[in-house]
Amino acid sequence: MAQINLSEGPITKNMLRFAFPMICGNMLQQLYNVVDTLIVGKYLGTNALAAVGSSYTLMTFLTSILLGMCMGSGAMFSIRYGEKNHDRLQEDLYVSFFLIASLAVVINAFVFLFLDPIMALLSVPADTYALMREYLWMIFFGIGATFFYNYFAAVLRALGNSLVPLVFLGISAVINIVLDLYFILSCGWGVSGAAFATILAQWFSGVGIAVYCIWKCPFMRIAKQNRRFSRITLKEITNASFLTCLQQSVMNLGILMVQGLVNSFGSTVMAAFAAAVKIDAFAYMPLQDFGNAFSTFIAQNYGAKKQERIRQGIRSAAGCVVLFSLIVSTLVVVFARPLLLLFIKPEETQVLAVGMSYLRIVGIFYFGIGTLFMLYGLYRAINRPGMSLVLTVISLGTRVALAYLLSPYPAIGVDGIWWAIPIGWFLADATGIIYYIHYTKRKNERLA
């Protein structure tokens, strides 16, 4: 396996080597919905674009529950790997698999049973309701695939292998693009075709990476004595996974609440938001993935008890985040219109104007979200996922509250929703940094 030991060797170089495949992989994962959005917007019109784009927000919230569980478990896997405790690693793998798989089944049953009440809660306009329901009903069949991919990807990344998940996502992204074009343009299946293409691609990556792990990774074939649900292991996995899951869910629930507010402004704002959010997600995705790579670095060194290496890693990561944020902010602000034209027809001037406003307000402040992703990764890695949850509540709570407070004023309108985003980021950043300074000071005093 293409494995990197993050507890040894050059810090910045190894972090970037590990982060790069994760960045590429998650960008490809974003393509699942972006390709749907691009093709749907170009060939099926504004209402279909609004339906698919709004569906993405709901799907992100649902899958974030599974992603959070996998990320929390992955942090524990990294710590065990850093400790070189292979028996406990196998116990963690066994417990976490069945725990998260059970949750995936519950989520899948829930969304099929309560689809209409969920859509009513989102204030979906009448002109997009039928299309959005059609898309969601099909796309929900991919939830199990999302679990498989994210679980086994978390296992590989915990051990320092971020390349194999990229390979499976790369192949599945190509499958998704080809099938999108075929089902929509050749078969004329509309939004159902876009959804069907996505779930077929998702199942390929999910099943493919699972087979690879079982075939190529001997430790994934759990020894009989480690196939048990011990109270200690169950408690550790549940705590780490649940709090990270809650953090991811709160984050995406806040976004979902904002989506409901956006929907109340009508299909023009919905379409602009759908397109702008895709660009936004691509822009800060590298910062999010670098935060996850940083988390694995910290967790492995935390398990290996290398405190000085952790301090050096924090300084190095902060420098990388500042540099990358400046580059991305410049590109998004300067090229907002050309980027939106990838999704929106030039004659749809109102949609373009709203989308450009979003990108130019939010895009200039990407350093705020980059710092926040670093803090999430740090607290998850040192086994304090509760602090990540606190930061998420501050960030999203501020965002939702300000969005609902500012947007009703005619002089501010929908721009109030956009300004609430960076304000929430910076309040959470300040809280996280102040807490870490006090945390390290108390820890040093105890060791003195």
C-alpha positions in Angstrom: 0.0 0.0 0.0 1.1 3.6 -0.6 1.4 4.3 3.1 2.9 7.3 4.9 4.0 7.2 8.5 3.1 10.7 9.8 4.8 10.2 13.1 8.3 10.2 11.4 10.1 12.2 8.7 9.7 15.7 7.4 6.5 17.3 8.8 5.2 19.7 6.1 6.2 17.4 3.2 4.6 14.3 4.6 1.4 16.2 5.6 1.1 17.7 2.0 1.9 14.3 0.4 -0.9 12.7 2.6 -3.3 15.5 2.0 -3.0 15.8 -1.8 -4.8 12.5 -2.6 -7.5 13.4 -0.1 -8.0 16.8 -1.7 -8.2 15.2 -5.2 -10.5 12.4 -3.9 -13.0 14.7 -2.2 -13.1 17.0 -5.3 -14.0 13.9 -7.3 -16.7 13.1 -4.7 -18.1 16.6 -5.2 -18.3 15.8 -8.9 -21.1 13.3 -8.2 -23.5 16.2 -7.5 -21.7 18.9 -9.5 -22.0 16.9 -12.7 -25.7 16.4 -12.1 -26.1 20.1 -11.4 -24.1 21.2 -14.5 -25.8 18.9 -17.0 -29.3 19.4 -15.4 -28.9 23.2 -15.4 -27.7 23.2 -19.1 -30.2 20.7 -20.5 -33.2 20.5 -18.2 -33.7 24.2 -17.1 -33.8 26.4 -13.9 -36.5 24.4 -12.0 -34.6 21.2 -12.5 -31.3 22.9 -11.4 -33.1 24.2 -8.2 -34.5 20.8 -7.5 -31.1 18.9 -7.8 -29.2 21.7 -6.0 -31.5 21.7 -3.1 -31.5 17.9 -2.9 -27.7 18.1 -2.6 -28.1 20.1 0.7 -30.4 17.5 2.2 -28.2 14.6 1.0 -25.2 16.3 2.5 -26.9 16.5 5.9 -28.0 12.9 5.8 -24.6 11.5 4.7 -22.8 13.8 7.2 -24.2 11.6 10.0 -22.4 8.6 8.5 -19.3 10.6 7.5 -19.0 12.0 11.1 -19.2 8.5 12.6 -16.5 7.3 10.2 -14.3 10.3 10.9 -14.6 9.9 14.6 -13.8 6.2 14.3 -10.9 7.0 12.0 -9.3 9.2 14.7 -9.4 6.3 17.1 -7.8 4.0 14.4 -5.0 6.6 13.9 -4.3 6.7 17.7 -4.2 2.9 17.9 -1.9 2.8 14.9 0.4 5.4 16.5 0.4 3.3 19.7 1.2 0.2 17.6 -1.7 -1.6 19.4 -3.0 -3.9 16.7 -5.4 -5.9 18.9 -7.2 -2.8 20.0 -7.2 -1.6 16.4 -9.0 -4.7 15.3 -11.5 -4.4 18.1 -12.2 -0.8 17.1 -12.7 -1.8 13.5 -15.1 -4.6 14.4 -17.2 -2.5 16.8 -17.3 0.6 14.6 -18.3 -1.3 11.5 -21.4 -2.8 13.0 -22.3 0.4 14.8 -22.2 2.6 11.7 -23.8 0.0 9.4 -26.8 -0.2 11.8 -27.1 3.6 11.7 -27.0 3.6 7.9 -29.9 1.1 7.8 -32.0 3.3 10.2 -31.3 6.5 8.2 -32.2 4.8 4.9 -35.5 3.6 6.4 -36.3 7.0 7.9 -35.8 9.0 4.8 -38.0 6.7 2.6 -40.8 6.8 5.2 -40.7 10.6 5.9 -39.7 12.1 2.5 -42.8 14.3 2.1 -42.7 15.8 5.7 -39.0 16.5 5.2 -39.7 18.3 2.0 -42.5 20.3 3.6 -40.1 21.3 6.4 -37.7 22.6 3.7 -40.4 24.9 2.2 -39.8 23.5 -1.3 -41.7 25.7 -3.8 -44.5 24.1 -5.8 -42.8 24.5 -9.2 -39.8 22.4 -8.1 -41.5 20.0 -5.6 -42.2 17.1 -8.0 -38.8 17.2 -9.6 -37.0 17.3 -6.2 -39.1 14.4 -4.9 -38.3 12.4 -8.0 -34.6 13.0 -7.6 -34.5 12.3 -3.9 -36.4 9.1 -4.1 -33.8 7.6 -6.4 -30.7 9.1 -4.8 -31.6 7.7 -1.4 -30.7 4.2 -2.7 -27.0 5.3 -2.5 -26.9 5.9 1.3 -25.5 2.3 1.9 -22.8 3.0 -0.7 -21.8 6.2 1.1 -21.3 4.2 4.3 -19.1 1.6 2.6 -16.9 4.1 0.9 -16.4 6.5 3.8 -15.9 3.7 6.4 -13.1 1.9 4.4 -11.6 5.1 3.2 -11.4 6.2 6.9 -9.6 2.9 7.7 -7.0 3.4 5.0 -6.4 7.1 5.8 -5.9 6.3 9.5 -3.0 4.2 8.5 -1.5 6.8 6.2 -2.9 5.6 2.9 -4.9 8.3 1.1 -4.1 7.2 -2.4 -6.3 4.1 -2.8 -9.5 6.0 -1.9 -8.6 8.5 -4.6 -8.3 5.8 -7.2 -11.7 4.3 -6.5 -13.3 7.8 -6.5 -11.6 8.7 -9.8 -13.0 5.7 -11.6 -16.4 6.2 -10.1 -16.4 9.9 -11.1 -15.8 9.0 -14.7 -18.6 6.4 -14.5 -20.9 9.1 -13.1 -20.1 11.6 -15.9 -20.6 9.0 -18.7 -23.8 7.6 -17.3 -25.2 11.2 -16.6 -24.8 12.1 -20.2 -26.2 8.8 -21.4 -29.3 8.7 -19.1 -30.2 12.4 -19.5 -29.3 13.0 -23.2 -29.8 9.6 -24.8 -32.5 8.0 -22.6 -34.3 11.2 -21.7 -34.8 10.1 -18.1 -34.5 13.7 -16.7 -33.6 14.2 -13.0 -34.1 10.4 -12.3 -31.4 9.7 -14.8 -29.0 12.0 -13.0 -29.8 10.3 -9.7 -29.4 6.8 -11.1 -26.0 7.6 -12.6 -24.8 8.9 -9.3 -25.9 5.9 -7.2 -24.4 3.4 -9.7 -21.1 5.3 -9.4 -21.4 5.5 -5.6 -21.9 1.7 -5.3 -18.9 1.0 -7.5 -16.6 3.1 -5.2 -18.2 1.7 -2.0 -18.1 -2.0 -2.9 -14.7 -1.6 -4.7 -12.9 -0.1 -1.8 -14.4 -2.7 0.7 -13.2 -5.6 -1.5 -9.8 -4.0 -1.8 -9.4 -3.6 2.0 -10.4 -7.1 2.8 -8.2 -8.5 0.0 -5.1 -6.4 0.5 -5.1 -5.5 4.3 -4.6 -8.6 6.5 -5.5 -6.7 9.7 -9.0 -6.2 8.2 -9.6 -10.0 8.6 -10.4 -9.7 12.3 -8.9 -12.3 14.5 -11.5 -14.4 16.4 -10.4 -13.1 19.8 -10.9 -9.5 18.7 -14.4 -10.0 17.4 -16.1 -8.7 20.5 -18.1 -5.8 21.9 -16.1 -5.0 25.0 -17.6 -2.2 27.2 -14.4 -0.1 27.0 -14.0 -0.3 23.2 -17.7 0.3 22.6 -17.6 3.4 24.9 -14.5 4.8 23.3 -15.8 4.3 19.7 -19.3 5.6 20.6 -17.9 8.7 22.3 -15.5 9.6 19.5 -17.9 8.7 16.7 -21.1 10.1 18.2 -19.6 13.5 19.0 -18.0 13.8 15.6 -21.2 12.7 14.0 -23.1 15.2 16.1 -20.7 17.9 15.0 -21.1 17.1 11.3 -24.9 16.8 11.7 -25.2 20.1 13.5 -23.0 21.7 10.8 -25.2 20.4 8.0 -28.5 20.9 9.9 -27.6 24.6 10.1 -26.9 24.6 6.4 -30.2 22.8 5.8 -32.0 25.5 7.9 -30.4 28.2 5.7 -31.5 26.2 2.6 -35.1 26.5 3.9 -34.6 30.3 4.2 -33.1 30.5 0.7 -36.0 28.4 -0.7 -38.5 31.0 0.7 -36.9 33.6 -1.7 -38.1 31.6 -4.8 -36.6 29.5 -7.6 -34.2 32.3 -8.8 -32.4 32.6 -5.5 -32.5 28.8 -5.1 -30.9 28.2 -8.5 -28.2 30.9 -7.8 -27.5 29.3 -4.4 -27.3 25.8 -5.9 -24.7 26.9 -8.4 -22.7 29.1 -6.0 -22.6 26.4 -3.3 -21.0 24.0 -5.8 -18.2 26.5 -6.6 -17.9 27.3 -2.9 -17.6 23.6 -2.0 -14.8 23.1 -4.5 -13.0 26.2 -3.4 -12.7 25.3 0.3 -12.7 21.5 -0.2 -8.8 21.5 -0.1 -8.9 23.3 3.2 -11.3 20.8 4.6 -9.2 17.9 3.4 -6.0 19.4 4.6 -7.8 19.7 8.0 -8.6 16.0 7.9 -5.0 15.2 6.9 -3.7 17.4 9.8 -6.1 15.5 12.1 -4.5 12.2 11.1 -1.0 13.6 11.6 -1.9 14.9 15.1 -3.7 11.6 16.1 -0.8 9.4 15.1 1.7 11.6 17.0 -0.7 11.8 19.9 -0.8 8.0 20.1 3.0 8.0 19.8 3.3 10.7 22.5 5.4 13.0 20.3 4.3 16.4 21.8 7.1 18.5 20.2 6.3 17.1 16.7 2.6 18.1 17.3 3.6 21.7 18.1 5.7 21.9 15.0 2.9 20.4 12.9 0.4 23.0 14.1 2.8 25.8 13.0 3.4 24.2 9.7 -0.3 23.6 9.0 -1.3 27.1 9.9 1.2 28.5 7.3 -0.2 26.2 4.6 -3.8 27.3 5.4 -2.9 31.0 5.2 -1.2 30.6 1.8 -3.8 28.4 0.2 -6.7 30.6 1.5 -5.2 33.7 -0.1 -4.8 32.0 -3.4 -8.4 30.5 -3.5 -10.1 33.7 -2.3 -8.4 35.7 -5.1 -9.5 33.2 -7.8 -13.1 32.9 -6.6 -13.6 36.7 -6.2 -12.0 37.6 -9.5 -13.6 34.8 -11.6 -17.0 34.6 -9.9 -19.0 35.2 -13.1 -17.1 32.8 -15.4 -17.4 30.1 -12.8 -21.1 30.6 -12.4 -21.5 30.4 -16.2 -20.5 26.8 -16.0 -23.9 26.1 -14.4 -26.1 29.0 -15.5 -27.1 30.3 -19.0 -25.8 33.8 -19.8 -29.3 35.1 -20.3 -30.3 34.3 -16.7 -29.0 37.6 -15.5 -30.9 37.6 -12.2 -29.6 34.2 -11.2 -26.0 35.3 -12.1 -26.3 38.5 -10.1 -27.4 36.7 -6.9 -24.7 34.0 -7.4 -21.9 36.5 -7.8 -23.0 38.4 -4.7 -22.7 35.1 -2.7 -19.3 34.3 -4.0 -17.8 37.7 -3.6 -19.0 38.1 0.0 -18.2 34.6 1.2 -15.1 33.9 -1.0 -13.0 36.7 0.4 -13.1 35.1 3.9 -11.9 31.5 3.2 -9.1 31.9 5.7 -11.9 31.7 8.4 -13.2 28.3 7.3 -9.6 27.0 6.7 -8.7 27.8 10.3 -12.0 26.3 11.6 -11.3 23.0 9.7 -7.8 22.9 11.3 -9.4 23.3 14.8 -11.9 20.6 14.1 -9.1 18.2 13.1 -7.0 19.2 16.1 -9.7 18.6 18.7 -10.8 15.3 17.1 -7.2 14.0 17.0 -6.5 14.8 20.7 -9.7 12.9 21.7 -11.7 16.0 22.5 -14.4 15.8 19.8 -16.8 17.7 22.2 -14.9 20.9 21.5 -15.3 20.5 17.7 -19.1 20.3 18.4 -19.0 23.5 20.5 -17.2 25.3 17.7 -19.7 24.0 15.1 -22.6 25.2 17.3 -21.0 28.7 17.5 -20.3 28.9 13.8 -23.7 27.5 12.6 -25.7 29.0 15.4 -24.4 32.5 14.5 -24.9 31.8 10.8 -28.5 30.7 11.1 -29.5 33.4 13.7 -28.0 36.2 11.7 -29.4 34.9 8.4 -32.9 34.9 9.8 -32.4 38.3 11.5 -30.9 40.2 8.6 -32.6 38.9 5.5 -36.1 40.2 6.2 -34.8 43.8 6.0 -35.4 45.1 2.4 -32.1 47.1 2.4 -30.1 43.8 3.1 -32.3 41.0 1.8 -30.6 37.8 0.7 -27.2 39.3 1.2 -27.8 39.1 4.9 -27.7 35.2 4.5 -24.3 35.4 2.8 -22.7 37.9 5.4 -23.8 35.6 8.3 -21.5 32.8 7.0 -18.0 34.4 7.5 -19.1 36.1 10.8 -19.9 32.6 12.2 -16.6 31.3 11.0 -14.5 34.0 12.8 -16.4 33.8 16.1 -15.8 30.0 16.2 -12.1 30.5 15.3 -11.6 32.9 18.1 -13.2 30.5 20.6 -11.2 27.5 19.4 -7.8 29.3 19.5 -8.4 30.8 23.0 -9.5 27.4 24.3 -6.4 25.7 22.9 -4.1 28.3 24.5 -5.7 27.7 27.9 -5.8 23.9 27.4 -2.1 23.7 26.6 -1.3 26.1 29.5 -3.2 23.9 32.0 -1.6 20.7 30.6 1.9 22.2 31.0 1.2 23.2 34.5 0.1 19.7 35.4 3.3 18.2 33.9 5.5 20.8 35.7 
